[in-house]
Amino acid sequence: MAEYEWDSRIEYLRNTRGLYYNDDYLEFLVTTVWKINRAVNIVDYGCGYGYLGLKLLPLLPAGSTYTGIDKGNDLLEEARDVFGKLPYSTAFIQGDIEHIVAEREYDIALCHAFLLHMNRPQTILQKMIDSVQDGGLVVCFEPHWIANAANYGFDELQHSEVVRLGILQKLYEAGANDSGKDGNIGIKLPILLSQLGLRNVECRVSDKVNFLHRNMDVSAKEQLFQSLREEGIGQEPDDPATIVKQLMRRGLTEEEAQAQYAAELRLFQEFDENSYLTYAPNMKISFGMVRTNSTS
């Protein structure tokens, strides 16, 4: 059996998730926005090692349960190990989500940075909807890559010199058109949820702004810098010939590809632990209510 890509990226997932939300903001969503005041049964599509469960279960009313579904065996083994030491009711199901059919038994269906990897996200959304009881919620935490790319703040670098938004948007749109996998799906989810029949659809934006600076505690600075690198900020590009060819295959002209490589190289050369950087990932959090009774 071929290795599942995300089974080998547990450390990446663990090291980057802390960039997105402050805990008090998640508590605000649970208590003030979603007004969850009774125990709920949650299912998490593409749960990975159970990140959302780890963040949300301590905030939910006692008696709430969490079920995670994922294709990755190693990811689920990690989840079972972590949750086995915690006082929560959890279950984990391994399988291809495109083929799994969940019963309509949950109060909330969640996903986090999952739909962007699906070439038929509407199909997955419908599965999520079909697993939620009348009056329950579907909640999707998904990225909006172009907003993410626009939300860097540098000290001495000009943003336009190292992040070429026009070229990036062209690449994102071409990739979505070719494969159906859309890194900008976060901003489109309110439309998709409404089109699929959800009521009271809303969208929020993640709150966390990460600030790397020279006056930080050394260990905190090293940890944040490595997380930002793993997130893709200032990573070392491959050799120029390879990158340019890849970019041209993805739809750029040679001039655009050369300019994009130069921008990536410049950011790699300039960005280090002593840089000043603010970074707001700008994740979109879209949600809506399931109504199975058309007269409701």
C-alpha positions as CSV (number, residue, x, y, z in Angstrom):
1,M,0.0,0.0,0.0
2,A,1.3,3.5,-0.9
3,E,2.3,5.7,2.0
4,Y,-0.3,8.3,2.9
5,E,1.5,11.7,2.6
6,W,0.1,13.2,5.7
7,D,1.3,10.3,7.9
8,S,4.8,11.6,7.4
9,R,3.9,15.2,8.2
10,I,2.7,15.0,11.8
11,E,5.5,17.2,13.1
12,Y,4.6,19.8,10.4
13,L,0.9,19.8,11.5
14,R,1.9,20.0,15.2
15,N,4.3,22.8,14.7
16,T,2.2,25.1,12.5
17,R,-1.3,24.9,14.0
18,G,-0.4,27.2,16.8
19,L,0.1,30.0,14.3
20,Y,-3.7,30.4,13.6
21,Y,-5.8,31.0,16.7
22,N,-5.6,32.3,20.3
23,D,-7.4,30.1,22.8
24,D,-9.6,32.9,24.0
25,Y,-10.9,33.4,20.5
26,L,-11.9,29.8,20.1
27,E,-13.6,30.1,23.5
28,F,-15.4,33.2,22.1
29,L,-16.6,31.2,19.1
30,V,-17.9,28.3,21.3
31,T,-19.7,30.4,23.9
32,T,-20.7,33.6,22.2
33,V,-20.9,32.9,18.5
34,W,-22.1,29.3,18.4
35,K,-23.7,29.5,21.9
36,I,-23.0,25.8,22.7
37,N,-24.4,25.4,26.2
38,R,-25.2,21.6,26.2
39,A,-23.1,18.5,25.5
40,V,-22.6,17.9,21.8
41,N,-21.4,15.1,19.6
42,I,-18.8,16.2,17.2
43,V,-17.4,14.6,14.0
44,D,-14.1,16.0,12.5
45,Y,-13.5,15.2,8.9
46,G,-9.8,14.9,8.1
47,C,-9.0,15.1,11.8
48,G,-5.3,14.4,11.5
49,Y,-3.9,13.9,15.0
50,G,-7.0,15.5,16.5
51,Y,-6.0,19.1,16.7
52,L,-9.5,20.5,16.7
53,G,-10.6,18.0,19.4
54,L,-7.7,19.0,21.6
55,K,-8.6,22.7,21.3
56,L,-12.4,22.5,21.5
57,L,-13.1,19.7,24.0
58,P,-11.8,21.6,27.0
59,L,-14.2,24.5,26.0
60,L,-17.3,22.4,25.4
61,P,-19.9,21.4,28.1
62,A,-19.1,18.2,30.0
63,G,-20.3,15.1,28.3
64,S,-19.4,16.2,24.8
65,T,-17.9,13.6,22.5
66,Y,-15.4,13.8,19.6
67,T,-15.1,11.4,16.6
68,G,-12.3,11.9,14.2
69,I,-12.2,10.5,10.6
70,D,-8.9,10.3,8.7
71,K,-7.2,8.2,6.1
72,G,-3.8,8.2,7.9
73,N,-3.0,5.3,10.1
74,D,-0.1,7.0,11.8
75,L,-2.1,10.2,12.3
76,L,-4.9,8.2,14.1
77,E,-2.4,6.2,16.1
78,E,-1.0,9.5,17.3
79,A,-4.5,10.8,18.1
80,R,-5.4,7.6,20.0
81,D,-2.2,7.9,22.1
82,V,-2.8,11.6,22.9
83,F,-6.5,11.3,23.7
84,G,-6.0,8.1,25.7
85,K,-4.3,10.2,28.4
86,L,-7.2,12.7,28.5
87,P,-10.6,12.5,30.2
88,Y,-12.7,12.8,27.0
89,S,-15.0,10.4,25.1
90,T,-13.4,10.0,21.7
91,A,-13.5,7.6,18.8
92,F,-11.4,7.5,15.6
93,I,-12.3,6.0,12.2
94,Q,-9.8,5.2,9.5
95,G,-10.8,5.4,5.9
96,D,-11.1,7.4,2.7
97,I,-13.6,10.2,3.5
98,E,-14.7,10.2,-0.1
99,H,-16.1,6.7,0.4
100,I,-17.1,6.8,4.1
101,V,-20.8,7.4,4.9
102,A,-21.5,8.7,8.4
103,E,-24.9,8.4,10.0
104,R,-27.0,11.5,10.8
105,E,-26.1,11.3,14.4
106,Y,-23.9,14.3,15.2
107,D,-24.6,17.8,16.4
108,I,-21.6,19.4,14.8
109,A,-19.5,18.4,11.8
110,L,-16.0,20.1,11.5
111,C,-13.1,20.2,9.2
112,H,-9.8,22.1,9.5
113,A,-7.5,22.9,6.5
114,F,-8.9,19.8,4.8
115,L,-11.2,20.9,2.0
116,L,-8.4,22.7,0.1
117,H,-6.9,19.2,-0.5
118,M,-10.1,17.8,-2.0
119,N,-10.7,17.9,-5.7
120,R,-14.5,17.6,-5.0
121,P,-15.0,19.7,-1.9
122,Q,-18.8,20.1,-2.5
123,T,-19.1,16.3,-2.2
124,I,-17.3,16.3,1.2
125,L,-19.4,19.2,2.3
126,Q,-22.6,17.3,1.5
127,K,-21.3,14.3,3.5
128,M,-20.7,16.6,6.4
129,I,-24.2,18.0,6.1
130,D,-25.7,14.5,5.9
131,S,-24.0,13.5,9.2
132,V,-25.6,16.3,11.2
133,Q,-28.9,16.3,12.9
134,D,-31.6,18.9,12.4
135,G,-30.5,22.2,14.0
136,G,-26.9,21.2,14.1
137,L,-23.9,23.0,12.7
138,V,-21.3,22.5,9.9
139,V,-18.1,24.4,10.7
140,C,-15.2,24.7,8.3
141,F,-11.8,26.2,9.2
142,E,-10.2,26.7,5.8
143,P,-7.4,28.9,4.3
144,H,-7.6,31.8,2.0
145,W,-4.1,31.7,0.5
146,I,-4.0,35.1,-1.2
147,A,-5.2,36.9,1.9
148,N,-2.6,34.9,3.9
149,A,0.1,36.0,1.4
150,A,-1.0,39.7,1.8
151,N,-0.7,39.5,5.6
152,Y,3.0,39.8,6.2
153,G,4.6,42.8,7.7
154,F,8.3,43.3,7.4
155,D,10.7,45.8,8.9
156,E,13.1,46.7,6.1
157,L,11.8,44.5,3.2
158,Q,9.2,45.8,0.8
159,H,6.4,43.3,0.7
160,S,6.1,43.5,-3.1
161,E,9.7,42.5,-3.5
162,V,9.3,39.2,-1.8
163,V,5.6,38.4,-2.1
164,R,4.3,38.9,-5.7
165,L,0.5,38.7,-5.1
166,G,-0.5,38.9,-8.8
167,I,1.7,36.0,-9.8
168,L,0.6,34.0,-6.7
169,Q,-3.1,34.5,-7.5
170,K,-2.5,33.4,-11.0
171,L,-0.9,30.2,-9.8
172,Y,-3.6,29.6,-7.2
173,E,-6.4,30.0,-9.7
174,A,-4.7,27.9,-12.4
175,G,-4.1,25.1,-9.8
176,A,-7.8,25.2,-8.7
177,N,-9.0,25.1,-12.3
178,D,-6.7,22.1,-13.2
179,S,-7.2,19.9,-10.1
180,G,-10.3,21.2,-8.2
181,K,-8.1,21.7,-5.1
182,D,-8.4,25.3,-4.1
183,G,-6.2,27.0,-1.5
184,N,-8.6,30.0,-1.6
185,I,-11.6,27.9,-0.7
186,G,-12.0,29.5,2.7
187,I,-13.4,32.7,1.2
188,K,-15.8,30.7,-1.0
189,L,-17.3,28.5,1.7
190,P,-20.1,30.8,2.8
191,I,-21.4,30.6,-0.8
192,L,-21.0,26.9,-1.0
193,L,-22.7,26.3,2.3
194,S,-25.6,28.5,1.4
195,Q,-25.9,26.8,-2.0
196,L,-26.1,23.4,-0.3
197,G,-29.0,24.6,1.8
198,L,-27.6,25.6,5.2
199,R,-29.3,28.3,7.1
200,N,-27.8,31.3,9.0
201,V,-24.5,31.0,7.2
202,E,-21.7,33.2,8.6
203,C,-18.0,33.6,8.3
204,R,-15.4,34.7,10.8
205,V,-11.6,35.3,10.4
206,S,-8.9,33.8,12.6
207,D,-7.6,36.3,15.1
208,K,-3.9,35.5,15.7
209,V,-1.1,37.8,14.6
210,N,2.3,36.3,15.1
211,F,5.1,38.7,15.9
212,L,8.7,37.7,15.5
213,H,11.2,40.2,16.9
214,R,14.7,40.4,18.3
215,N,13.7,41.1,21.9
216,M,11.8,37.8,22.4
217,D,12.8,35.1,24.8
218,V,15.4,33.0,22.9
219,S,13.5,29.7,23.1
220,A,10.2,31.3,22.1
221,K,11.9,33.1,19.2
222,E,13.5,29.9,17.9
223,Q,10.2,28.0,18.2
224,L,8.2,30.7,16.3
225,F,10.9,31.1,13.6
226,Q,10.8,27.4,12.9
227,S,7.0,27.3,12.8
228,L,7.0,30.2,10.3
229,R,9.6,28.4,8.2
230,E,7.5,25.2,8.3
231,E,4.5,27.3,7.3
232,G,6.5,28.1,4.1
233,I,7.7,31.6,4.9
234,G,11.2,32.1,3.7
235,Q,11.9,28.5,2.8
236,E,15.0,27.8,0.6
237,P,13.9,27.3,-3.0
238,D,15.2,24.5,-5.1
239,D,17.6,25.2,-8.0
240,P,16.4,28.0,-10.3
241,A,16.1,25.8,-13.4
242,T,13.8,23.4,-11.7
243,I,11.6,26.0,-10.1
244,V,11.3,28.1,-13.3
245,K,10.3,25.0,-15.3
246,Q,7.7,24.0,-12.7
247,L,6.2,27.4,-12.6
248,M,6.0,27.6,-16.4
249,R,4.2,24.3,-16.4
250,R,1.8,25.8,-13.9
251,G,1.0,28.6,-16.3
252,L,3.5,31.4,-15.8
253,T,5.5,33.0,-18.5
254,E,9.2,32.6,-18.3
255,E,9.5,36.2,-17.2
256,E,6.9,35.7,-14.4
257,A,8.6,32.5,-13.3
258,Q,12.0,34.2,-13.1
259,A,10.5,37.0,-11.1
260,Q,8.8,34.6,-8.7
261,Y,12.0,32.6,-8.2
262,A,13.9,35.8,-7.4
263,A,11.2,36.8,-4.9
264,E,11.4,33.5,-3.1
265,L,15.2,33.5,-3.0
266,R,15.3,37.1,-1.7
267,L,12.9,36.2,1.2
268,F,15.0,33.1,2.0
269,Q,18.2,35.2,2.1
270,E,16.7,38.1,4.2
271,F,14.5,36.2,6.7
272,D,16.2,34.8,9.8
273,E,15.6,34.6,13.5
274,N,16.6,38.2,14.0
275,S,14.1,39.6,11.5
276,Y,11.1,41.6,12.5
277,L,7.9,40.0,11.0
278,T,4.2,40.1,11.7
279,Y,2.1,37.4,10.1
280,A,-1.7,36.9,10.2
281,P,-2.7,33.6,8.6
282,N,-6.3,34.9,8.0
283,M,-8.0,31.5,8.2
284,K,-11.7,31.7,7.3
285,I,-14.2,30.0,9.7
286,S,-17.5,29.4,7.9
287,F,-20.5,27.8,9.5
288,G,-24.2,27.3,9.0
289,M,-27.2,25.4,10.5
290,V,-28.5,22.2,9.0
291,R,-32.2,22.0,8.5
292,T,-33.5,18.6,7.5
293,N,-37.1,19.6,7.9
294,S,-38.0,21.9,5.0
295,T,-40.8,23.6,7.0
296,S,-38.5,24.6,9.9
